[in-house]
Amino acid sequence: MTVGDNALSGLQPLRETGWRSGLSSLMGAGFGSWWKTNTWWGQALLWTAILNGSTAVALWGEAPEDVSVFTLYGVMTMFAAIAVAIIMQEEIVGEKRNGTAAWVHSKPVSRPAFILSKLVPNSVGILATMLVIPSAVFYVQMLLAGIEVSPGRFALGVSVAGLNLLFYVTLTLMLGTLFDAAAAVIAIPLAFAFGQQLVGAIPGLSEILPWALVVASGPEGGSVVSAIIAGEPIPAPGAIVFAIAACITFTVVAFWKWNRTEL
C-alpha cells in the first residue's frame, strides 16, 4: 500500500443520495460559519447589550409607570428583524452573483440540500444569539429585580418572539431565490417591518400581521409576547397563525423557485 493509498483510506465516502445529496457537508459549512468563527459571540454580546440595556431602565431605573417591562422586551426583539434581513440578504444572492452557487451545484449536491443549508444553520444561529442568550440574561435580570415569572410562560413568549424572527428569515431567503439584486432582497423585508404600523391602521390587519407578535396591536393592548409572559389573554392570536402560515409558504416557494433557477 502506497502513501497515497494510506491517505485515501482515512476518507469516509458520503452515501447521501436524492434530496439529501451533499446535505451533511453543506450543513457543516453553514453551522461552522456561525459557531467556528467570532460571529456567534459577537452577535450574542451585541443583542444581549441591546435588549438588556433597554429593559434595565424599566427594571432598575425611573421608567414611566405605564411602561411594562414585558412590552418593552417584545419591542426590543423586533429590532433584531433588521439584523436578520441584513444577514440573510447575501445568503442566496451573493452566491448567485459570485458563481459559488453554480460551482456548488456542479458537485453532487441537491437543490433542496442547498436551501436547507441556508435555512437551518442561519435560523439556529439567529435565534440562539439574537434571542435565546439575550432572553436568558433578561430572565435573570427579572429574578434579581424581584419579578417572578413562570419559566414556562416566559419560554413560550420567547418562542413567539422567535416566530417573528423566523418570519423574516424565511421571507429574506425566499426573496433571495426570486431576485438577483441584494437591494430588493433587503428593501422588501425592511419596508414590511416598518410599514406594518401604517398598514395596521386598516381594520383587522393590526391583529394578524407579525407586528402584533412583539408590538402592541392597539392603544390599550399589549403584544402577544407580553400577554403570554404576563399570563394575560392573547390579544391577537391571528398573528401567530399568519406568521406560521407565512413561514411555511415562504419556505415552500424558496424550494420551488430554487429547483427551477438556472445557474
C-alpha positions in Angstrom: 0.0 0.0 0.0 1.4 3.4 -1.0 1.4 6.7 0.9 -1.5 7.9 -1.3 -3.5 4.7 -0.5 -3.0 5.4 3.2 -4.3 8.9 2.9 -7.3 7.8 0.9 -8.1 5.0 3.4 -8.9 7.6 6.0 -11.6 9.3 3.9 -15.2 8.5 4.5 -17.3 8.4 1.3 -20.6 10.3 1.6 -23.5 8.0 0.9 -26.2 10.6 0.8 -28.5 10.3 -2.2 -31.5 12.0 -3.6 -32.6 15.3 -2.0 -30.0 14.7 0.8 -27.1 14.6 -1.5 -24.4 16.9 -0.1 -26.5 17.9 2.8 -24.2 17.0 5.7 -21.2 18.8 4.1 -23.3 22.0 3.4 -24.8 21.9 6.9 -21.4 21.6 8.4 -20.2 24.6 6.5 -23.3 26.5 7.4 -23.1 25.8 11.1 -19.3 26.4 11.0 -19.8 29.9 9.7 -21.7 30.7 12.9 -20.0 28.6 15.6 -16.4 28.3 14.4 -16.0 32.0 13.9 -16.5 35.1 16.0 -19.9 35.6 14.6 -21.9 33.8 17.4 -20.4 35.6 20.4 -20.2 38.9 18.6 -23.9 38.8 17.8 -24.8 37.4 21.3 -22.9 40.2 23.0 -24.4 42.8 20.8 -28.1 41.7 21.2 -27.6 41.0 24.9 -26.5 44.6 25.4 -29.3 46.0 23.3 -32.1 44.0 24.8 -30.9 44.1 28.4 -29.7 47.7 28.3 -33.1 48.9 27.4 -35.1 46.7 29.7 -32.7 47.5 32.6 -34.2 51.1 32.5 -37.6 49.7 33.2 -36.4 47.2 35.8 -33.9 49.4 37.7 -34.4 53.0 36.6 -37.2 55.5 36.7 -39.2 54.4 33.7 -42.8 55.7 33.3 -45.4 53.7 35.3 -47.3 52.8 32.1 -44.3 51.1 30.5 -44.4 47.4 31.0 -41.1 45.6 31.1 -42.7 42.7 29.2 -44.0 45.1 26.5 -40.5 46.7 26.2 -38.9 43.3 25.9 -41.2 42.4 22.9 -40.5 45.7 21.2 -36.7 45.3 21.6 -36.8 41.8 20.0 -38.4 43.5 16.9 -35.2 45.3 16.2 -33.4 42.0 15.6 -35.5 41.6 12.5 -33.4 44.4 10.9 -30.3 42.4 11.5 -31.9 39.2 10.1 -32.6 40.9 6.8 -29.0 42.2 6.7 -27.5 38.8 7.5 -29.7 36.9 5.1 -29.6 39.2 2.1 -26.4 37.8 0.7 -27.0 34.1 1.5 -28.5 33.3 -1.9 -28.0 36.5 -4.0 -24.3 36.7 -3.1 -23.7 33.1 -4.1 -25.5 33.5 -7.3 -23.6 36.7 -8.1 -20.1 35.3 -7.4 -20.7 32.0 -9.0 -20.4 30.0 -5.8 -23.9 28.5 -6.2 -23.2 27.3 -9.7 -19.9 25.8 -8.5 -21.5 24.0 -5.6 -24.2 22.5 -7.8 -21.5 21.3 -10.2 -20.8 18.8 -7.4 -23.2 16.0 -6.3 -25.3 18.4 -4.3 -29.1 18.6 -4.5 -31.0 21.8 -4.7 -33.1 21.1 -1.6 -29.9 20.5 0.4 -28.5 23.8 -0.7 -31.6 25.7 0.5 -31.7 23.7 3.8 -28.1 24.6 4.4 -29.0 28.2 4.3 -32.2 28.0 6.3 -31.3 25.7 9.2 -27.9 27.0 10.3 -28.9 30.6 10.0 -32.2 30.1 11.8 -30.4 28.3 14.7 -27.6 30.9 14.8 -30.0 33.9 14.7 -32.4 32.5 17.3 -29.6 31.4 19.6 -27.5 34.6 19.5 -30.2 37.3 19.0 -32.9 35.9 21.2 -32.2 32.9 23.4 -29.0 34.1 25.0 -30.2 37.7 25.5 -33.5 36.5 26.8 -31.8 34.2 29.3 -29.9 37.2 30.7 -33.2 39.2 30.7 -34.8 36.4 32.8 -32.0 36.6 35.3 -32.4 40.3 35.5 -36.1 40.0 36.3 -35.4 37.5 39.0 -32.8 39.8 40.6 -35.3 42.7 40.4 -37.9 40.6 42.3 -40.2 39.9 39.3 -41.5 36.4 39.4 -42.3 35.0 36.0 -43.4 31.4 35.2 -40.5 29.8 33.3 -43.0 28.0 31.0 -44.8 31.2 30.1 -41.5 33.0 29.6 -40.2 30.3 27.3 -43.5 30.4 25.3 -43.2 34.1 25.0 -39.6 33.8 23.7 -40.8 31.2 21.2 -43.4 33.6 19.8 -40.7 36.3 19.5 -38.6 33.7 17.7 -41.5 33.1 15.3 -41.3 36.8 14.4 -37.6 36.4 13.5 -38.3 33.2 11.6 -40.8 35.2 9.5 -38.0 37.5 8.3 -35.5 34.6 7.9 -37.8 32.7 5.5 -39.0 35.9 3.8 -35.5 37.1 3.0 -34.5 33.5 2.0 -37.4 33.4 -0.4 -36.6 36.8 -1.9 -33.0 35.7 -2.5 -34.3 32.9 -4.8 -36.7 35.3 -6.6 -34.3 38.3 -7.2 -30.7 38.7 -8.4 -30.2 42.1 -6.7 -29.4 42.4 -3.0 -31.2 45.7 -2.9 -34.6 44.2 -3.4 -33.9 41.3 -1.0 -33.2 43.6 1.9 -35.5 46.5 1.0 -38.7 44.5 1.0 -38.3 42.9 4.5 -37.2 46.3 6.0 -40.1 48.1 4.3 -42.5 45.4 5.6 -41.0 45.6 9.1 -41.6 49.3 9.4 -44.6 49.6 7.2 -46.8 47.3 9.3 -47.6 50.0 11.7 -49.1 52.0 8.8 -50.8 49.1 7.1 -52.1 48.0 10.5 -54.3 51.1 10.6 -56.6 49.2 8.3 -59.3 47.5 10.4 -58.5 43.8 11.1 -54.9 43.8 9.8 -53.4 45.0 13.1 -54.5 41.7 14.7 -53.0 39.4 12.1 -49.7 41.0 11.0 -46.5 39.7 12.6 -46.0 43.2 14.1 -48.7 42.2 16.7 -46.5 39.4 18.0 -44.0 41.7 19.6 -45.5 45.2 19.5 -48.9 46.3 21.0 -51.6 45.9 18.4 -53.8 48.6 19.8 -53.5 51.7 22.0 -54.8 49.8 25.1 -53.5 46.3 24.4 -50.2 44.6 24.6 -48.3 42.4 22.2 -48.8 38.6 22.0 -45.4 38.1 23.6 -46.0 40.4 26.6 -49.5 38.9 27.1 -48.1 35.4 27.2 -45.3 36.2 29.6 -47.7 38.2 31.9 -50.3 35.4 31.8 -52.9 37.6 30.2 -55.4 36.8 27.4 -53.6 36.8 24.0 -54.7 39.9 22.1 -54.0 38.8 18.5 -54.0 35.0 18.1 -54.4 35.5 14.4 -50.9 36.9 14.2 -49.5 33.6 15.3 -51.5 31.7 12.7 -50.5 34.2 10.0 -46.8 34.1 10.9 -46.7 30.3 10.9 -48.5 30.1 7.6 -46.2 32.7 6.1 -43.0 30.9 7.2 -44.2 27.7 5.6 -45.3 29.4 2.4 -42.0 31.4 2.1 -40.0 28.2 2.6 -42.0 26.2 0.0 -41.7 29.0 -2.5 -37.9 29.1 -1.9 -37.5 25.4 -2.6 -39.8 25.6 -5.6 -38.0 28.6 -7.2 -34.5 27.3 -6.5 -35.3 24.0 -8.2 -36.1 26.0 -11.3 -33.3 28.5 -11.2 -30.7 28.3 -13.9 -27.2 28.9 -12.6 
